[in-house]
Amino acid sequence: MATQKLYAGVKLREIRGRLSLTQKAFADKLSVSLPYLNQMENNHRPVSAAVVLALAQEFGLDVTELTVGESERLVTDMREALADPVFTSSSPPVADLRLAASNAPALARAFLDLHRAYRQTHERLASLDEALGREDATLRPSAWEEVRDFFHYCDNYLDAMDRAAEHFATSGTNGKAIDSLAQDLLRRSGISLHYSDKAPLRHYDPAARRLDISARASSPSQRFQLLHQVALLTQNDLLEATLDLARFSTPEARDIAKIGLANYFAGAALLPYRAFLAAAQEVRHDLERLADMFGASIEQVAHRLSTLQRPGAKGIPFFFVRVDQAGTITKRHSATRLQFARFGGACPLWNVHRAFETPGQFLRQLAETPDGVRYLCLARDVSKPAGAFLAPVRRYAIGLGCEVQHAAQMVYADGLDLKGRFEPIGISCRICERVACHQRSVPPLEGRLRVNPNARDVLPYEIIG
């Protein structure tokens, strides 16, 4: 398995600044020389195991904060952007991208914004979009993309929102259920609650102070929508303060983000952090048992597991993804080294695509990415019926997984040979180094091709490096 060197200069400087220590004092506490610390802080040398241990012992640092974060996401996103055919020259080596992400993250994000603007322009030209002919046409990210990136780069964990939701969920006496807590709050606020066959999933009339929730929705969905409305009614100041800090570029992005933040509160209240983390560890992350214990859906449980990144009380670093039947990623988050393609679908060799073929079953896969990191991947289809004959059914597949060193903490690892064969998967064909993939859709950016008109294998070309 490949061993990836740890460069964390920005994090080291951040820790030192927070402690108000000079480089000399910080070096003394870490038992390293001043030049060595300087080299680590400038990413000229990787952080050694001895320094990681000293950070944990001397300062109580959660060392997982050093391994996965914004820089790795930036590296993956830049690699995908540089795989665009518009870049005709060879792509910079990954080491250079890591240095840029660590030392100049603002520059890396500016590059990604520029590439996104280019993509939008290209797509508009291809479709003869009339917006290019208008004076007010702007090259800015769509509101949806901007919000998606906001959650992506804040590690999908919002501490203030998470703690507020946990406080609400645990504020009742005598172990009162979350439904009762929410209904009591509505009652005290003078809001009437109704479950109706004719209502949409959720509708609130502020003038009539009436909340309608669909009686045809599943119990977890009803509960989630009830808590979403609680967030809008009781946490508006916190929601607005978070939105102010995010500085979204359009009112539409801000509105979409507010829905996302209210959804975050609902999920965190339904599955309060400490209680849910303890239960997950007790049942070894059995999604069905957790769903039954908390009155949630399997998708809600899987998504929540991927957000358990509270400093000092982290759960297993999971990735979570949801795809539709066309393979388009509709939700994505990773607290692991595995990152998902920003554009297009997921690797076709990944088991999440096979989940549609086996409804109601969990699929397990031992997979290895091109960087040599191995994962235990779990996939299952999730259907969202509308509760009536001929009503549309929304079908998705969800994927949940962790690096294999954590697999023993999951019930789904039982019976698997964790030292056996791991299936090769990737992120995006254009940045995947594998030369013998039978499912490759396009050639890799980093690699020359040889085409023999007199021979044909699975691919019409040979990748020669």
NUKE-159170 format. One record per atom (N, C-alpha, C, O, CB): x, y, z. Coordinates in steps of 0.05 Angstrom, whole numbers, plus 5000, padded with zeros to 4 digits. Glycine has a CB too. Example, Ala and Ser with C-alpha at 12.3 -4.5 7.8 and 13.67 -1.06 7.14 Angstrom:
NUKE-159170
526448865156
524649105156
526449345156
528549345169
522649115181
525749555142
527349795143
525850015157
526850235161
528249885114
***
This chain:
NUKE-159170
501749765000
500050005000
501750255000
503750265015
498150005024
501150444984
502650694983
502450855009
500350865021
501750864959
504750965017
504751135041
504951425032
506851505018
507151055060
503051585039
502951865031
504252035052
503452025076
500051955025
506252195045
507552375064
505552595072
503952685056
510052495051
505852685097
504052875108
505253155108
507253205123
503252795137
504153325092
505053605092
502853775104
500553775095
505653705062
503453915126
501354055141
502454325151
501954395174
500253885164
503954465134
505154715143
503154925152
503555055172
506754825120
500954955137
498955155144
497755085172
497355265188
496655165123
497254825177
496054745203
498054795225
497254885247
495254455202
500654745221
502654795241
502755095248
502955165272
505354695232
502755265227
502855555232
500355645247
500455815264
503155705206
498055525240
495555595253
495655515283
494855675300
493155455240
496655285289
496855195317
498755375333
498155465355
497854895319
501055435321
502955605334
501855885339
502256005360
505555625317
500355995319
499156255323
497056255344
496856445360
497956355297
495456045346
493456025366
494656015394
493356115413
491655775361
496955895397
498355875423
500156115428
501256135450
499955625424
500356295409
502056535412
504956465419
506156585436
500856725434
505956265404
508756175409
510456265386
509656275363
508855875412
512956335392
514956385371
515756115359
515155905370
517456535383
517056135336
517955885324
519955745342
519855495344
519355955297
521655895356
523555765373
522255615396
522955395402
525555975384
520255745409
518855625431
517255375422
517155175435
516955825445
516055405398
514455185387
516354945381
515654715386
512955275362
518655005369
520554795362
521454655387
521754405387
522954915347
521954805409
522854685434
520854495445
521454275454
523554895454
518254565444
516154395454
515754145438
514953935448
513454555455
516454165412
516153935394
518753775393
518853565380
515454015366
520853865407
523453735408
524653705380
525753495373
523153455420
524453925364
525753925338
527354185336
527054365352
523653915315
529154185316
530754425312
529154645299
527054595286
533254365295
529954895303
528555125290
528555105260
526455145248
529855385299
530855035247
530755005217
528854785208
527454815188
533554945207
528654565223
526954345216
523954435217
522454375200
527354105234
523254585239
520554685241
519854875219
517754865207
520154825269
521755045212
521355235190
520855095164
519055175149
523755425187
522354875159
521854725134
519154595134
517854585114
524154515131
518254485157
515654365159
513454565155
511454515141
515254215186
513754805167
511655005165
511455115136
509355215129
512255235184
513555095121
513555185093
513154955073
513554985049
516055335086
512454715084
511954475068
514354395051
514054275030
509554525050
516754455061
519154355047
519854075057
521353935044
521454545052
518754005081
519153735091
516553645103
514953805113
521453735113
515953385102
513453275113
513653275144
515853285155
512852995103
511353275156
511153255185
511852975194
510652785184
508353345196
513852935211
514652675220
512752555240
511152695252
517452685231
512952285244
511252155263
511852255291
509952275308
511651845262
514352315297
515052415323
513752685329
512852745351
518152445326
513552855308
512253115312
509253085316
508053215333
512753305288
508052905301
505152845304
504652755333
502752845345
504252635284
506352575343
505952475370
506352705390
504852715410
507952245376
508352875386
508753095404
506453295404
505653395425
511353245397
505253335381
502853515379
500553405396
499153545409
501953555350
500253135395
498053015410
498653015440
496853075455
497752725400
501052965447
501752945476
502053225489
501053265511
504252785480
503253405475
503853665486
501453855485
501054015503
506153795471
499953835463
497754035459
494953905457
492954045454
498254185434
494853635459
492253495458
490953515431
488453505429
490453605479
492553545410
491453575383
490253315373
491553105376
493653675363
487853325361
486753105348
488253075321
487853235303
483553135343
489952875319
491852855297
490352805270
491552845249
493852635301
487852715271
486452675246
485952935232
485352935208
483752525251
486053155247
485753415234
487953475214
487653645196
485653635255
490253335217
492553385200
492353235174
493553305154
495153315214
490753015173
490852825151
488952895129
489652865105
490452555161
486552975135
484553025115
483353305120
482653365142
482352815115
483153465100
482053725103
481853865076
481653735055
483753885122
481754135078
481354285054
483454235033
482854235009
481154575060
485954205041
488154185021
487753935004
488153954979
490854175035
486953715015
486653464999
484253504980
484353414957
486153225017
482153634989
479953684971
480753874948
480053824925
477553814987
482354074955
483354254934
485054104914
484854154890
484854484947
486753924923
488453774905
486753604886
487253604862
490453594921
484853464897
483153304880
481553474860
481353404836
481153144897
480553694869
478953874851
480753994829
479954014806
477654094867
483254064837
485054174816
485853964796
486154024772
487554294830
486353724805
487053504786
484753464766
485253424742
487653244802
482353464776
480053434758
479853664739
479353624715
477453404774
480253904749
480054144731
482254124710
481754184686
480254394747
484654054718
486954044699
486653814679
488053804659
489554014714
484853624685
484253414665
482553504642
482153354623
482953174679
481553754644
479953864622
481753874597
483953964598
478854144630
480653794574
482253804549
483254084542
485054104525
480653704526
482154294554
483054564547
486054594555
487454764544
481354774561
486954444575
489754454583
491254254566
491354014572
490054394613
492554354545
493854174526
496554074535
497453864527
494054304499
497854234552
500554154562
500253954585
498053904595
502154404572
502453834593
502353624614
501453754640
502153984646
505053494616
500053594656
499053694681
501353714701
503153554701
496853514692
501253914719
503253934740
503253684757
501153564761
502854184758
505553604768
505653364785
503953414811
503653644819
508553294793
503053194822
501353214846
502753354869
501553494884
500452934855
505353314871
506953444892
506653754890
506453884911
509853364891
506753854866
506454144862
503654234870
503254454882
507054224833
501654074863
498854144870
498554154900
497154324911
496853954857
499753964914
499553954943
500954204955
499954314975
500953704954
503154284944
504454524954
502654774950
502454944968
507154574940
501354784926
499555014921
497255014940
496455224951
498655014892
496054774944
493654764962
494354824991
492754945005
492454484960
496854744999
497654795027
498555075031
497955205051
499754595035
500155185013
501455445016
499855675005
500055905015
504155445004
498255624985
496655844973
493855744967
493055734943
498055934947
492255674987
489555574983
487755784969
486055704953
488355495009
488156044974
486456244961
487056244931
485156274915
487056524973
489556214923
490156194895
488955944882
487955954860
493256204891
489055724897
487955474886
484955504882
483855414861
488455244905
483555634901
480655664898
480055864875
478055824861
479455774924
481756064871
481356254849
481656104822
480156154804
483356484851
483655924821
483955764796
481455594791
480555574768
486455584799
480355474812
477955304808
475555484800
473955394783
477255154834
475355724811
473155904803
473455974774
471555994759
473156154821
475956024765
476456104737
475755874719
474555914698
479456184734
476455634726
475855394709
472855354708
471855284687
477255144720
471455394730
468555364731
467255564712
465355504698
467455384759
468255814713
467256014695
467655944665
465955974648
468556294700
470055834660
470555734632
468655524624
467555524602
473455634630
468155324642
466255114635
463455224629
462155134610
466154904659
462655414645
459955524641
459855664614
457855644599
459255724663
461955814607
462055954581
461955744559
460455784539
464556124579
463555544561
463655334540
460955204537
460055154514
465755124547
459655134559
457055004557
454955194545
453155104530
456054914585
455155444551
453155634540
453655664510
451655684495
453455914554
456055674502
456655694473
455655444459
454455454437
459655724468
456055214471
455254964458
452254944455
451254824436
456254724474
450855064474
447855054472
446655304461
444255344462
446754994499
448355484451
447455744440
445755894460
443656004454
445755694415
446755904485
445256034507
445056334501
447056464496
446655984534
442556434502
442156714496
443256894517
443557134513
439156764493
443956774541
444956944562
447557084554
448157304565
445456784587
449056974536
451557094528
451157354513
452957524511
453156904511
448757384502
448157624487
447057854504
446458074495
446257564465
446557794530
445457994548
447658144562
449758034568
443457864568
447158394567
449158564580
449558474609
451758524621
448358854579
447458344621
447758274650
448757994653
448757884676
445158314664
449557864631
450557594634
453157594650
454957754644
450957464606
453357414669
455757404686
456857124687
455256934685
455157514714
459457104690
460656834692
461156774721
463356804731
463356834676
459156694734
459356624763
458256344767
456656254750
457956834780
458956214788
457955944793
454855944797
453756144806
459255824817
453555724790
450755714795
450355714825
452155644841
449455454782
448055794834
447455804862
447755534875
448855504897
444555914867
446955324861
447155054871
450054974875
450754854896
445754854853
451755034855
454554964857
455955114880
457555004894
456055024831
455255364884
456455524905
455755414932
457455404950
455555814903
453255334936
452455224962
453754944966
454654884988
449355194963
453854784945
455154524947
458054554956
458954404973
454954374920
459454744944
462254784951
462554894980
464554834993
463554974932
460655054989
460755155016
460754925037
462454915054
458355335022
458854735033
458854505052
461254325048
462254205067
456254345048
462154305023
464454125016
466954225031
468354055043
464954124986
467454485031
469954585042
469754645072
471754715084
470754825028
467354635084
467154665113
467054385126
466254355149
464754835122
467754185110
467953905120
465253795127
465053595142
469853885144
463153915117
460353825122
459853805153
458053655161
459853555109
461253955169
460753965197
460654255206
462554405202
462853805214
458454335218
457954615227
457554605257
455454535266
455554745212
459654675271
459654625300
457354765314
455954645330
462354715312
457055025309
454955175324
452155065318
450555035336
455055475316
451654995293
449054885285
448654615298
446554545307
448854875255
450854455297
450654185308
450054185338
448354035348
453254035303
451454365353
451054375382
448254485388
447054405408
453254545394
447354675372
444654785377
442454565373
440554555389
444055025358
442854405353
440954185348
441053985370
439053875379
441554055321
443453915379
443753725401
442553835427
441253685441
446753655406
442854085432
441654205456
438654195454
437354125474
442554505459
437554245431
434554235428
433653945433
431653895447
433754325400
435053745421
434153475422
434353355450
432853175458
435853305404
436153465466
436553355493
435453535515
435953495539
439553315499
433953745507
432853935527
430353835540
429553955561
432354205513
429053635529
426553535541
427053375566
429253275571
425053365521
425053345582
425253195607
423852925603
422252885585
423953345631
424652735620
423452465620
423752325593
422052165584
420452485626
425952385580
426552245555
424452295533
423952115517
426751955560
423352535532
421252595513
422252565484
424452655478
420152875517
420652435467
421452385440
421652645425
420452855431
419352205425
423352645404
423952885388
421352995375
421153235373
426052825367
419552815367
417052905356
415453075376
414453295369
415252665347
415352975400
413853125421
415153385427
413753585432
413652955447
417853395428
419153645433
418453855411
417954085417
422253605434
418553765386
417953945364
415054035365
414454275361
418553815337
413253855371
410353925371
409754115395
408154295392
408653675374
411054065418
410654245440
411654525434
410354725441
412154135465
413854545420
414954805412
412954955393
412455195397
417654775399
411954805374
409954935356
407555025371
406455245366
409154735334
406654865390
404254925405
404755185421
403055365422
403454695424
407055195434
407655435450
407955685433
407555905442
410255395466
408655645407
408955865389
406355945375
406356125358
411055805368
404255805382
401655865370
401355765342
399755875326
401156155371
402855555334
402755445307
401255175308
401954995324
405555415295
399355145291
397854895289
399154705269
400054795248
394854945282
399254455276
400554245259
398454065248
396653965263
402654085275
398554015222
396553845209
398053655190
399953725176
394454015193
397153405189
398053205170
395853155150
393653075157
398952935185
396453215125
394353215104
395253055080
397553055071
393753495096
393352905068
393852755044
394352945020
395752865001
391452575037
393253175021
393453364998
395753555001
396353704982
390853524996
397153555023
399353745027
401853655012
402153425008
399953785057
403553845004
406153774995
407753655018
406653625040
407654014982
410253595014
411853485035
411753655060
411553555082
414753445026
412053915057
411754105079
410854375068
411754455047
414554135094
408954505083
408154765076
407454925101
405754825117
405654755056
408655155104
408055325127
406855585118
407955715100
410655375144
404555655130
403155905124
403656095148
402356055169
400155855119
405456285145
406056465168
403756635177
403456705200
408456635162
402056705158
399756875165
397756715182
396756815202
398356985139
397156475174
395256305188
396556155211
395256035228
393956105170
399256175212
400856025232
400055725232
399255615253
400456145260
400155615209
399355335204
401555195189
402555285169
396655325189
402354955199
404354785186
402954535177
401754385193
406654725206
403154485151
402054235139
404354055130
406254145117
400154305115
404153805137
406153605129
404653375116
402453295125
407753505153
405753265094
404453055079
404052805096
405952705108
406052985054
401552715097
400952465112
401852225096
402052005108
397952445117
402552255071
403452035054
406451985056
407451785047
402552075025
407852175067
410752145070
411351935091
409751885109
412152415076
413751825090
414551625110
415051775137
415352015138
417151485102
414951615159
415251735185
417951885188
417952105199
415151515207
420251775179
422751925181
422652185165
423652395174
425051765170
421352185142
421052435126
419352635140
420052875141
419952375098
417152545152
415352735167
416952855190
416753095195
412852585177
418352685204
419952785228
422052985219
422453185232
421252545242
423352925197
425453105187
424253375179
425453585186
426952975163
422053375165
420753625157
419753785180
419854035180
418553565137
418853645201
417953785225
420353925238
420054155247
416653585245
422653795240
424953915252
426154135234
427354325244
427053705257
425854105208
426754315189
425254575196
426454795197
426354235160
422654555200
421054795206
421854905233
421855145237
418054725205
422454735252
423354825279
425854995275
426155195288
423854585297
427654905258
430155055254
429555335243
430755525252
431954905234
427755345224
427055605212
425755795233
426156035232
425255575188
424255675251
422755835270
424455915294
424156135305
420355685279
426255745303
427755795328
430655865325
431955965343
427455545345
431855805302
434655845298
435356045276
437456045265
435955575291
433456225271
433856415248
436256585252
437756645233
431356585245
436756685277
439156855281
441756705275
443556815262
439156955310
441856455283
444256295278
444556235248
446756245237
444156025294
442256175235
442356125206
443356375191
445056355174
439556055196
442256605199
442956855185
445956925190
447257025172
441157075193
446856885214
449656945221
451556765205
453656855195
450156905251
450856515202
452456325186
452456405157
454556395143
451456035189
450156495147
449956585119
451556835114
452856865093
447056625111
451657015134
453257265132
456157195129
457557315113
452757445156
457157005145
459956925144
460656795118
462856825108
460556745167
458756655106
459356505081
459556695057
460956635038
457156305075
458256925058
458357135037
457757015009
459457034991
461157255037
455456905006
454656794980
454257024960
453557254968
451956634983
454756964935
454857184915
452057264905
451757474893
456457094892
450057094909
447357164899
445257114921
445756944938
446657004874
442957244920
440857184938
439856894935
439056774955
438457384934
439956794910
438956524906
440756324921
439756134933
438956454876
443356364920
445256184934
444756204964
444755994978
448156254927
444256434974
443756475003
441156325010
441156195031
443556775010
439156344994
436556215000
436955905000
435855765017
434456294980
438355804980
438855514979
440455425003
439955215015
440355434952
442455585010
444155515033
442555515059
443055345077
446455705036
440655695061
438955695086
437355445088
437055335110
437055945085
436355345066
435055085066
436954865075
436254695091
433755015039
439454875064
441354675071
442154685101
442454475113
443854715055
442354925112
442954955140
440654855158
441154725178
443655245147
438254915149
435954805165
435754505163
435054365182
433254935154
436454395140
436654105137
438753995155
438453775168
437254025108
441054135157
443254045175
442154035204
442653835218
445654225173
440854245212
439754245240
437754015244
437953875264
438254515245
436053965224
434153745227
435453475230
434753315247
432253745202
437553425214
438953175215
440453145242
440452925253
440853145193
441553365251
443153355276
441253335301
442053235321
444853605279
438853445299
436953415321
435753135321
435353015343
434653625318
435153025298
434152755296
436152555306
435452345318
433252695267
438752605300
440852425308
442952585324
445152645313
442152285282
442352655349
444152835365
446852715368
447152475372
442852885392
448852885367
451652795363
452552585383
453252365374
453453035365
452652645408
453852465428
452252205430
453451995431
454152605455
449652225431
447951985433
448251815409
448451565410
445052055438
448351935385
448451785361
451251665358
451451425349
447851965336
453351815364
456051695362
456351455381
457551255373
458151915369
455351475405
455551255424
454051015414
454950785416
454551335452
451651065403
450050835393
451350715369
451350465366
447250935385
452550875351
453850775328
456250595335
456650385323
454851005310
457750675355
459950515364
459050255378
460250045375
461750675384
456750275392
455750035406
454749825386
455249585391
453450115424
453449905365
452349705346
454149675322
453349545302
449549795337
456549775324
458549755303
457549855276
457949735255
459449455300
456250085278
455350235254
453450075236
453450105212
457750315238
451749925249
449649775235
447449975227
445950075244
448449545252
447150045202
445350255193
442450195199
440950365207
445650305163
441649945196
438849875201
438149895230
436049995237
438349585191
439949805248
439349835276
439350125285
437650205301
441449675293
441150285274
441150565281
438650705271
437550875285
443650705269
437750635247
435350755237
432950685255
431150855259
434750655208
432850435264
430650355282
430750495309
428750575320
430650055285
433150525320
433550645346
432750935346
431651035366
436450615355
433251085324
432851375324
430451455307
429951695304
435251515314
428951265296
426651335279
427451485254
426051665246
424751495295
429751415242
430751555219
430851365195
430451125198
433551665224
431351475172
431751305148
434651215146
436351325159
430851455123
435051015130
437850915126
439551125113
441851155121
437850655109
438451285095
439951495082
440651715103
442951815103
438351625059
438751785121
439351985141
441551885160
443252045167
436852045157
441551635167
443651525184
446351525170
448351605182
442851235192
446351435145
448951425130
450151705127
452551745132
448551305103
448451905120
449352175117
450452285144
452552415145
447152355107
449052225166
449852325192
452552215200
454152355212
447752265213
453051955194
455551835201
457851985188
460051995200
455551535192
457452095165
459652235151
460152515162
462052645154
458952255121
458452605180
458752875191
459852865220
460153085232
456153025191
460452635231
461352615258
464352695261
466052535265
460952335269
464852955257
467553055256
467953285277
469553465272
468253165229
466553255300
466853455321
469753435333
470553225341
464753425343
471153665334
473853655346
473853535374
472253615391
475053935347
475553345379
475753215405
473852985409
474152845429
475353415426
471952945390
470052725393
469252625366
466852595360
467552825409
471252575349
470652485322
469952195320
470852025336
473152545304
468152135301
467551855295
469451755273
471451885267
464651825287
468751525262
470351425240
470151625216
467951725211
469351135231
472351685203
472151855179
470851695156
472051505146
474951955170
468451765149
466951635128
466751815103
466952055105
464051555138
466351685080
465351835057
462451755053
461651525060
467051775031
460851935042
458051885037
457452005009
458352225003
456152005059
455851864994
455151954967
452351854960
451651634969
457251874946
450852004945
448351914934
448351964904
449052184895
445852054948
447551764889
447451784860
444651714850
443251564863
449551604846
443851834827
441351764815
441751544795
444051444792
439952004802
439651464781
439851234763
441551294739
442451104725
437151144755
442051544733
443851614711
446751624720
448551674703
442951884699
447251574745
449951584755
450951864764
453251894771
451851484734
449152054764
449852324772
449952344802
448152254816
447852534761
452052464812
452352494841
450552734850
450852954842
455252554849
448652674868
446852874878
447552964906
446653184915
443952774877
448952804921
450052884947
452852764949
453352544939
448252784971
454652904961
457352794964
458752924988
458553164992
459052834938
460152765003
461852865025
463852655032
463252415032
460152945049
466252735038
468252545046
470052665068
471152875065
470052465022
470152515090
472052585111
474552405108
476252405126
470752545139
474652255086
476952075081
478652205059
478152425049
476051795073
480752055051
482452155029
481052115002
481852244982
485052005029
478951955001
477451924976
475652174971
474052244988
475651674977
476052294948
474452524941
472952464915
473852294899
476252784937
470752594911
469052534888
469352734866
470152964871
466152514897
468752644841
468952834819
466953054822
464653014829
468452674792
467853294816
466053534818
464053534794
461853634797
467653784818
464853424772
463153424748
462853134739
464752974740
464453604725
460453064729
460052794718
459352604741
458652684763
462452704703
459652344735
458852134753
461152004767
463452084763
457151934739
460551804783
462551664798
463751434781
462551364760
461451554824
465951324789
467351104775
465350874771
464150794791
469851014791
465050774747
463150554742
463850294755
462150114757
462950514712
466350264764
467150014778
466350014807
466749814821
470149974775
465250234817
464550254845
461850114849
460050124832
464350554853
461549984872
459149824876
456549984879
454349874878
459449654901
456750244883
454350404886
452550384862
450150414864
455050704892
453750344838
452150324814
450550054812
448550044799
453850354789
451649854825
450349594824
448049574844
446449374843
452349374830
447749764862
445749754882
442949754870
441049644881
446049984902
442549884847
439949894834
439049614825
436749554822
439950084810
441049434820
440449164811
439548984833
438348774828
442849044797
440049054858
439348884881
437849044902
438949094923
441948754893
435449124896
433949294915
433549164942
433048934945
431249374903
433849334963
433449244990
435749095002
435548995025
431149074991
438049084988
440348934999
442749115001
443149304986
441048694980
444449055021
446949205024
449049055008
449348815010
447749225054
450549204992
452849094977
455449184990
455749414998
452749184947
457248994993
459849055005
462049034984
461848854966
460448865029
463949204986
466149194966
468749284980
468849484994
465549384942
470849134975
473549214983
474849334959
475249204939
475148964994
475449594961
476349744937
478949884943
479549954966
474249944929
480449934922
483050074924
483150284903
482750234879
485449874921
483850534911
484150754893
487050764882
488750634893
483451024907
487450904860
490150904848
492450994866
494750924861
490151084824
491851144887
493951224906
494651004926
496251044944
493051474921
493350764923
494050544940
492450534966
492850344982
496850554947
490650724971
488950714995
486650524991
485350514971
487951005002
486250365012
484150155010
481750225028
482050345049
485349885019
479350145018
476850225031
474949985033
475049805016
475550455015
473349995053
470949825055
468550005046
467950205059
470549705083
467249925024
465150085012
462449935016
462349695012
465650144982
460450075023
457749975027
455850125009
456050365006
456949995057
454049974996
452150104978
449449984981
449149744987
453150074948
447350144977
444650044979
442850244963
443350484963
443650015008
440750134951
438850304938
436950424959
436350294979
437250154916
435950664954
433850784971
431650894953
432251034934
435051004989
429250814958
426950904943
425251094959
424951064984
425250664933
424251304946
422551494960
419851514946
419451694930
423951774961
418051324952
415351334940
413751574949
414151674971
413851074945
411951654932
410251884939
407751814954
406251984962
409452034914
407251554959
405051464976
402451434962
400351424975
404751654997
402451424935
399851384921
400351244895
402551264883
398451664917
398351104885
398550964860
399051174837
397751374836
396050794854
400951104820
401751274797
403351524805
404151674788
399251354781
403751564831
405351784839
408251714833
409051484835
404951854870
409951914826
412751854819
414351744842
414051834865
414052104808
416051554836
417951444856
420751534850
421751504828
417751124856
422051654869
424751744866
426651524875
426351424898
425352014881
428551444858
430351224865
433251334864
434051464845
429950994845
434651264885
437451334888
438951094898
437850894906
437851584907
441551114897
443350924911
445251084929
446151294920
444850744891
445750984952
447551124970
450050954974
449950704973
446251184998
452351084978
454850954984
455951065009
455951305014
456750984960
456950885026
458250965051
460750795054
460650555049
456350925076
462950915063
465350755066
467450885083
467251125089
466450685039
469450725090
471650825107
474250685098
474150485084
471150785137
476450805106
478950675100
479150415115
478050385137
481350855107
480550215104
480349945114
481449915142
480649725156
481849755095
483150095152
484150065179
481950115199
482250035223
486350265184
479650235191
477350265209
475250055206
473250055220
476150545205
475649875186
473449695178
472549505201
470249435202
474449525155
474449425219
473649245240
471549365259
470249215273
476149165256
471249625259
469249755275
466449755262
464549865274
470050045281
466249635239
463749625224
462849335223
464349155216
463949745196
460249285228
459149015227
459348905198
459448665194
456249015236
459449085179
459549005151
462148885142
462448775120
458849235133
464248895159
466748775153
466848485161
468748345153
469048925167
464948395177
464948115186
464947925163
463247945145
462648065205
466747735163
466747525142
468347605117
468647445099
464047465134
469347855116
470947935093
473847895098
474847925121
470348235087
475347825078
478247805080
479448075075
479848155052
479247585060
480148215096
481148485093
484048495084
485248705080
480948625120
485248255080
487948245069
487948115042
490048045030
489748085088
485548075031
485247935005
485248134982
486648334983
482747775005
483748064961
483648224937
481948474940
479648454951
482748054913
482948704931
481348954931
480949034902
482749034886
482949174947
478349094896
477749174868
478749454863
478549634880
474649154864
479849494839
480849764832
478549954825
476949884808
482849754809
478450184838
476550394830
478050654827
480350674835
474250424852
476750854816
478051114812
476151344819
474151294832
479051144783
476851574811
475151814816
473951914790
471551934787
476852044829
475651974770
474752064744
476751954724
479151954728
474652384743
475751864701
477451744681
479851924673
482051824668
475851664657
479352174671
481452354662
483752394681
485952474673
480252624655
483352324707
485452354726
486152074738
487552064758
484752554748
485251864726
485751594736
488251484721
488251474696
483351414733
490151394736
492651294724
492451004714
494350914700
494951314744
490350864720
490250584713
490250554682
488750684668
487750444725
492050374672
492350344643
490650114632
490250094608
495250304636
489749934650
488349694640
485449684648
484349464651
489849444650
484149914652
481349914661
479549854637
479650004617
480650184674
477849654639
476049584617
473649764616
472149754596
475149294621
473249934636
470950114636
471750404630
470050584633
469450104663
474150444622
475150714617
473450854594
473050734573
478050714609
472551094600
470851234580
472551424563
471951454539
468651394594
474551554574
476351734559
479151684568
479651584590
475452034564
481151754552
483951714560
484751894583
483452104587
485851764536
486751814598
487651984620
489152224609
490452204588
489451824640
489052444624
490552674615
493552624616
495052694598
489852924633
494452504638
497352444641
497952174629
497851974642
498052454672
498652174604
499351924591
499251954561
497452084550
497451704600
501251834547
501251844518
499751594508
499651384521
504151854507
498651614484
497151404472
498551284448
499951424433
494351494465
498151024444
499050904420
496650764407
495350594420
501450694426
496150824382
493950714367
494950534345
496550624328
492050934356
493950284344
494750094324
492250034307
490449894317
495949834336
492150134282
489750084266
489349794259
487249714249
489950244240
491449624263
491149344256
490449164279
490348914277
493749244244
490049284302
489349124326
487349274343
487249524344
491849054342
485649124357
483649244374
483249064399
482748834397
480949284359
483649194422
483049054448
480549184459
478849284445
485449074468
480149164486
477849284498
477649584492
475549694486
477949244529
480049724493
480150004485
481350034458
483049864450
481750164506
480650234443
481750274416
484550404416
485550474395
479950444399
485750424440
488450544442
489850404465
488650264481
488250854447
492450444466
494150344488
495350574502
496450764490
496350154477
495250574529
496350784545
499250704552
499650494564
494650834571
501150874544
503950794547
505350964567
507850964569
505350794520
503951124583
505251284604
505851564596
506951714612
507651144613
***
